[in-house]
Amino acid sequence: MKITKKIKHYFTRIRKIYRIERENSEIKFKPLEELNRVPLLFEPSEKPKVSIIIPFYNQENYTWNCLFFLNKYLTNDIPYEILLINDNSSEKCDFNLIKGISIHKNTEHLGFLKTINKGIQLAKGEYIYTLNNDTEVQENFLTELFFVFENFKNVGAVGSKLLNPNGNLLEAGAVFKKDFNYKQIGLSKKTYYPEVNYIVKVDYCSDSSLLFKKNDDNGNINLFDEQFSPALFEEKDFCLNLKQVQNKEIYYTPFSKVVHFNDKTYNSSKSKALYKANFEKFKAKWKKQLNGIKATTIENRIQEIYNKKSIVFFNAMIPEFDRDSGSNRLKEIIKSYIELDFHVTLICPSVYKDNYYIPFFQKMGVNVYYEHKMFAGFRFYLINQKIKASFTWFYGPKQFVSYYKSVKKIMPKTKLIYDMVDIHHLRYKRGIELDPLRISFRKKYLKYKKMELKASELANYVITISKFEEDYMESICSKNKIITISNIHYPKISIEETLPFEERKDMLFIGSTHSPNVDALNYLYNEIMPLVWNEIPDLKVNIIGTVNEVIKDIEHPNLVFLGYVENIDDLFISNKFMIAPLRYGAGVKGKIGQSFEYYLPVITSSIGAEGMHLIHKENALIEDTKEGFAEAIIDLYTNKELWEKLQSNSEASLYPFSSEMLKKTLLKISSIN
C-alpha cells in the first residue's frame, strides 16, 4: 500500500511540475515598432492619493506603450494623477490623443534623477509612484503595492516583481552583501519559484516601479539625492535613507507585476565612468552602515535583514483557516510571528502551487514551500535558501516524527517545538470508553500514543492547548518544556451589529468529518432533538461544515445541511445559539470560541467546554445528558433574559484566547535559552 502511494505521488509530482514549467515557459517577444495609437482617457482626481511620475527622454513608442498598459489596468479605486515629464527630448513626441494626464516639459535636459525630483515636487498625492516609461504594468499592480502599506507596519517603500518581455524574472527586490556588493534577487530564478513569490523585506527595489510616501514622518519631502545625478545608485541610496535614517522597512511584493524593457530609459546616460563615480560616492556616504553587513549571499542577507529571527513551520497541508479551527489557530500563530518580525517559512511537503490557500499566506509575508522542481524537495529548499531557523514548529505528532531528523541534520541548532494540536491518544481513549467495540479506535489509540510519547520526549518545547492538557502531559514529559497556547479568538463584529433576540430563529451546528463531530450530530438528531421537537416542532438545526460528506442516513426537514459556507457572518447573526453536544474528543473546541466572536450564545457539553474556562449559565449552558441538552435548548430558545446574559459575557469569554496573550507566550518561548 505504501509503495503504491509513493508511486502515485511520484507521477503526480512529475505531471504537476511539468505543467508549471509549461505554463511559465518563455513567450516570444517582438521589439516595439510602430504602435496602433488609439485615444486614451484617464480619470485623474482633484485630490489624488497617489501621484504617478513617468519621466522620459525620447523613446516615444515606449512611453505610448507604457501609457496604454497604464490605461488598461489603472482603476479609480485609488484616486490618482499622472505626471508625464518630458526631459527636453531631442525628438518630437506627440501625446495629443491621450487625455487626463499632466504633461510637463523641462526647459533643459536635467537627467533622470532631477526629472523624478521635479515630479515629486509637483505632485499633489500623499504617495509617489515612480514608473519608468519602458514598462508595461499588469493587473492590480498598484492595489498590491498599497496592500503592503496597509497591512504591514513601518513601511518605507514597496517594489514590484519585474519581468523581462520574454516572461523571465528580472528582479524580485535586491540586497546588499558584504564588501559593498549588491545583488538583484531572482536573476537565476524562475518566476514561479516559491522564494520569489512572497512579500518580504529587502534592502532596496528598483525605482522603475516603486511606491513611497511623498513626505517623511516629520513632513520633509522625500527626494532622491542629486549628487547621484543624472542617474545610477539613486534608488539604492534612496532606500538606504528610508531604512537607516527614517527607520523604515523596504518590501518587495510579487503580487504587483511590471514588465520592464530593461535599459531603454535614459540608456545613453549610463556610462561606465558614471557608474564608477557614483559607486564611489555611494560607498563614501554609506560606508559605516554597509560595513555592518556580513552576509555573502542573497539568502543569508534575507535572514540578516530579519536579525536572524527565523522560524520554520511543518504541516501536512496549507492551513485551511476558514474550514477548521485548528488551521485557524495555526494561521494566527504564524501571523503573530510575522508581527513579531520573524522570517517565517511554511513547509507542507507534497503541496503544489495551485493550492487555493497559498497566496493568502504569501501575502502575509510567509515563505511558503511548494513542489516546484522535478528532483528536489523541501530538504534541498531549506539548504538552498540557507535557512537556519531558531525554531522549527511541527503541527501534530505525524509531522514531528516524520521530519525532525531531517530538520536537525539541516539545522542542528534549531529548537524543536511539538504542537500537539490536541492529545490524539486521549481523544481515542475517550472514544473507546463510549464505544468499546470500535476496533479502529483501539488501533489509532496505540499508534498515536507511541508517536506522541516520542515527540514529547525529543522536543525542546511541547505545546498544549489547554490547562487540562498541560496537567495531563506533566505525567508524560518534563513540566519545564510544556507551554500552553490555546485557540486564538477576537470579536469579528461589534455587539451593535448583532440582531436582537426577537429577530433570530433556529440554532447552529458546526462540524467537519472529524469523528467526534459525526458522533455529536447523530446524538443530537437521534436522542436530543426528538425531546425538543415535542415542545418546539418547527425548530431547525442549520449545519455548517463537511460533516454532510460522511452522514448520509439523516433526512429531516428541520435539519439543514449547508456544507462548506465561505461567509458565515449571516448565519452567526441570525441564529439564536450554537449547539455542540460533544461526547468525546480532546483539546479546545474552536467552534465554541468562534461563537463568542459573533456574540452568539452556546450550549455544549463538559467535553466541549474543556479548557475554555466557562461557567455554567454565566458564559454558556453546559450539559451532559440528552434531557439536560433538550431542556437547555428549549430554555435558551424562549428565555430572552438568559440569552442576553450569555451574549453580554461573550467578549469576556474570549480574553484568555486573545492575540495579545498569544504574542506574550511566543515572546516567552523566544526568550528561553
Order of alpha helices (4+ residues) and beta strands (2+ residues): alpha-beta-beta-alpha-beta-beta-beta-alpha-beta-beta-alpha-beta-beta-beta-beta-beta-beta-alpha-beta-alpha-alpha-beta-alpha-beta-alpha-beta-alpha-beta-alpha-beta-alpha-alpha-beta-alpha-beta-beta-alpha-alpha-beta-beta-alpha-beta-alpha-beta-alpha-beta-alpha-alpha-alpha-alpha
